[in-house]
C-alpha cells in the first residue's frame, strides 16, 4: 500500500488523461515482460524435447549398429549420425538454466561422459578387421553397455526436464499472480485518479478553478459547526467586480472571462493558506476566513480592494471591486450571516463602489 500511495502521489500532478495513459502503458509493459518471460520459459522445453529425442535416437541407433555389424552389414551412416548427435548434445543448452542444481548438472555430465567413452570403445571394436566369434561377443557385450549408458542419459534428461517443468509452473504461477496484482493495482489507481478528479470537479468552478457555490454552502456550514464546537470565530467576505457588465460590453465575454481568471489568481496568490476562496456567482467572489475577527477581516478586505485597483488587467482602465465584510456571530444562522454580508456589499456599491463596508452583528454593539 505504501508503494501504491507513492505511485499515486508521483503522478497526481499530471493531467487525468495522461495519468491513465501512463498507467495503461505500465500495464502493457508488464504484460509484455511477463509474456516474454513465459515464452522464454517455454523455449526451454522445446530444447529439452530435442535433447531427449536426440538421446533417444542415440540409444536406438546403438542397437541397430550392433545388429548390422554383427550381421556383416555396414553401419557407417548410423555411426556418423551418432557421432554428430553426441557432439551436438555435449555443447547443447539443455543444462544452461538456473532451474537445475549443480548436483544434477554434474551427474548428467558424468553420464554423458560415460556414454561417450563407451561409444568410443564400441566404435573401436566395430572398426577392428577380421572379427572372430570372441570379438563379436565382446562387441555385443559393449553395445549392451553403451545402450545402458544411453538409456541412463535419456532417463536423466527426462527427470531433469520434469524438474524444469515443476519450476516453470511455479514461475508461471508467480507471473500470473504478479500480473493479476499489478492489474488490480492499476484498476485501484485509475479508480482513485478518476474518483479524485470527479471529487475535485464537483467542488471546482470550471472557469476560475476556485471552489464553486455548492462547496461554499458546505464549507460555511462546516465552519459554523466548528465555531460552535470550539468557540472560535470566522469572517465572510463578498467581493463584486464593479461595472463588470461594461467590461463584457466593451471588450467581449472572452475578455471578461480572462479578467475573472486573473482576479481569481490574484486572490489565491495573496490569500492565507487556511482561507477558502469561492466563485460565488457571475462576477462575485466569496472568502471564508477561519479564526478571523471583524477588524482583521476588514484589513484583509482592504488589502484585496487595493490589490485589484492597482493591478493591470490589460483594459487601459482601472478595474475595482466592492467588498462586504462580516464576522460570524455566536449561534447565528447561515442565512443571517449571508444577509448581513450581502447588505454590506450593497452599501459599498451604493456609496460609489471601490469600497469595503462592514456589517457588525448587533450583539457586538451591546
N, C-alpha and C positions, 0 to 999 in steps of 0.2 A: 504493500500500500504506500510505503514511503516513496519508492521509485515512481509509482503511479502519480503521486502528488507532485513530485519533482518534474515529471514529464508534463503534467498539466500546467504547472507554473511556467515552465520553459517556453511553452507555445501559446500562453494566454495572451501575449501581446500581438499575435498575428491575427489577421482577419479570419473570420469563421470559414470562408471558402478555402482559404489557404491552409488553415488548420486541418480541415477534413481531408483535403488533397494530400497533405503531408502524412497524415495517418494512413490513408489508403496506399500511399507509396511504401510506407513502412510495412504494411500488411502484405503487399505484393512482394516486396523483397524477402520477407520472412518465409512466405510460401515458396518462393523461387529457391532460396537457400535450402529449405527443408526438402524440397523436391530433388535438388541436386544431390544432397546427402543420401536420400533414399535410393535414387538411381545409381549413385556411385556404389552403394552397398550391394545393389542387385548385380552390378558388373562383376563383383567378387564371385558370385555364384555361377556366372557364365564361365569364368576362368576355372572354377572348381570342376564344373561339368566336363570341360575339355580335358583337364588333368586326369580326372577319374577315368574318362573314356580312353585316353592315351595309355594309361597304365593297364587298363583292361585289354587293349589291343596288344600291348607287350606281352601280357600274360597268355593270351590266346595264341599269339604268334610263336611263342616258345614251344608250345605243344606241337603246333603244325611243323615247325622247323625240325624238331627232333624226329617226328614221324617221317617226314620227307627224307631226311638224311639217312635214317635207318633203313628206308626203302630204296636207297640209292638214287634219290631224286635231288636235284639242286634246289636249295632254298635261299639262294643269294639275294633275290629280291626282298624276301621277308627279313633276312639278316640286315640288309641296308636300311630297311624301314625301322626295325627295332633300334639300330644304332642312332638313327636320326631322332627318334622319339625320346630316347634316353638323354641325348644331348639337350634337346629342347626342354625337357622337364627339369633337368638339373639347374637350368637358368630361368625357369618359369617364375611367375608371380604368385604361385599358389600359396607360399608361406609369407609373402610380403603383406601382412595385415596385422594390425595391433590386437586382433581378437585371439591370436594364438600365443600360448605361453612358450617360454624358451625351452621348457621340457619337451613339449610336443614337437617343436621345431627340431630340436636335437635328435629326438627319437626317429622322426621321419627322415631326416637327412642320413642318419645311420642306416636305416632300412634301404634307402635308395643306393647308398654306397655298397651295401651287401649285394643288392640286386645287380649293380654294375659289375662288381667283382665276379659274381657267379656267372653272369652273362659273358664276360670276357673269357672265363675258363671254359664255358660251353663252346664259344666260338673257336678257341684253341683246339679243342677236341674235334670239332667239325672239320677244321681245315687240315687235320692230320691225314696223310695219304695211307692207302692200303689198310683200311680198317679191318681188324680181325674181330673175332667174337668178344674177346676181352675188352677191346676198345669200345665196341658197340655197347657192351654192358655199362662201361664207365660213362659213355655219352648219355645213355638213357638215365643213369643214376643222377648225372649232373643236370640233365634237363629237368628232372623232378625237383632237385634242389633250387634251380633257377626259377622254376614255376612257383615254388613255395615262397621264395623271396618276393616275386612279383605279386603274388596273392596277398602277402602281408602289406605291401605298399598300397595296393588297391583298398584293402580293408582300412588301413590307417587314414588314407585320403578321404574315404567316406566318413570316418569318425570325425576327422578334423572339419570336414565340410558341415557335418551336423552341428558341431560345436559353434562354427561360424554362424549357422542359421539361428541357433538359440540366442547368440549375442545380437544378431541382426534384429530378431524380434524385440529384444529389449530396447535396442536403439530406435526401432520403428515406433514402439510404444511411447518412448520419450519424445520423439519428434511429434507424434500425434498430440501428446499432452501439451508440449510446448506451443505448437501451432494453435491448439484449442484454447489454451490460456491466453495466448497472445491475441487471438481473435476476440476473446471475451474482454480482454483489456482494452482493445481498440473500440469495441462496442461501448464499454463504460466511458472511455474518453470522449467519444463522439457524443454520447448522451449528455455527459457533463458539459461539454462545449456548447451543444445546441440548447440544453436546458438553461445554462448560464446566459447565453445570448438572448433567449426568449425572456428570461427574467429581467435582463438589462433593457431590452426593447420595451417591456411592459411598463417600465418606470421612467423612460427617457423620451424627451421631446425630439422628434426626428430632425428638426431643423437646427436647433441650437445645441443639442446634445446635453442640455441641462435636464434636471429632473422635471417630470411633467406634472400637470394639475392633479392627476389621480394620486400620484405619490405624495404630493403636497398635503392632500387631505389625510392620508395615512400617517405622515410624519408629524403633522400638527396634533393629531390625536395621541400619538406616541409621546410627544413632548409634554402634552397636558398630563398624561398619566405619570410620567417621570417627575414632573414638577410637583404633583400632589403627593407622590410617594416619598420623595426625598426633600421636600420643602425647598426646592430650588426654583429658579425662575428662568424665563426666556423672553425674548422680544421678537416682534414680527415687523418686517419692512415690506411695503408695497411700492414698487417703482414703476412709473409710467413714462414712456417716451413722449415728450412734448411735441405737438404738431406732427405726429408721425404720418398722418394721412397726407400732409403736404409733401413729405418725402416720397411716398409712393406715387403721388400725382405728378410730381416734378421729375423724378428720376426713375420711376418704374418699380414694379413689385420685386424684380430681381435684385435691384439695388437695395430696396427695403429689407429683403431677406438677408442680404450681406451685412447690413447695418445691425440687424438683430444678432447675427452670429458674432460680429465684432464686439458688440456690447456684452454678450454672454461671456466671451473670453476675457474681457476687461474685468467683469465682476469676479470670475473664477480666479483670475491671476491675483487679485487684490483682497480676496476673502481669507478668513481664517480656516484652518484645516477642519475644524469641527462644525463649521457653519454649513447650512443647506441652502442651495440656490435653485430656484424653480422658474420655469417659464409659466407664468400664471395664466396667460391667455393673450393672444394677439401681440401687442407691444408692451404688455405688462409682465413684470418680474416680481418674484417674492423671495424674501430671505428669512429663514428661521435662524435666530441667533441664540443658541443654548447658553445658559449661565450668563446672560447679559441683561443688565438692568436698563431702565429707560434712558438714563443720562449717557451711558456708553453706547447704547443703540443710536441715539441722536448723533453722537460723534462719528460713528461709522457711517451713518446715512449721509452726513455732510461730506465725509470723505468721498463716498461714491458719487454724490452730486457734482463735486468739484472735478473728480477724475473724468467724468463723462463730458463736462463742459469744456475741459482743456484738451480732450482727445481729438485727434484729427481723423474723422470718418470719411474723408475724401469727398465732402459735399460742397466745399467752398462756402460753408456757412456753419454757424455754431449749432451743435445738437445738444439739447439739455433734457433733463429728466425732473419730474416731480416725485417726491417721496413722502409716504405716510408712515409714521412710526408709532408703535405702542407696545408696552410691556404687558405680559400676561398677568392678570390679577388672580389671586387665590380663589379657587372654586368657580372661576368664571367659565362660561361655556365657550366653545369654539366659535359659535355663531356671533357671540357678543364681541369677542376679540376681533374677528374679521370685520364686523360692522364698524368698530372704532377705528381700525387702521384704514378702512376704506373711506371713512368720514374725514380722517386726517389728510388722505391723498386728495380728496375732493377739495378740501380747503386750500391745499398747496396749489392746485390748479386754478382755483377761483382767485387766489391772491396774486396771480400773474405768472405762475409756473416757475420752473427752475428754483424750487424751494423745498425745504424739509419742514414738515409740520408734525408735531407730536399730539397724540391724544392720550392724556393721562386718565386712568380709571378713577372714578370718584372716590373710591376707598383710599387712594393715596393722598387725597386732598383733605381728608378729615383727621 
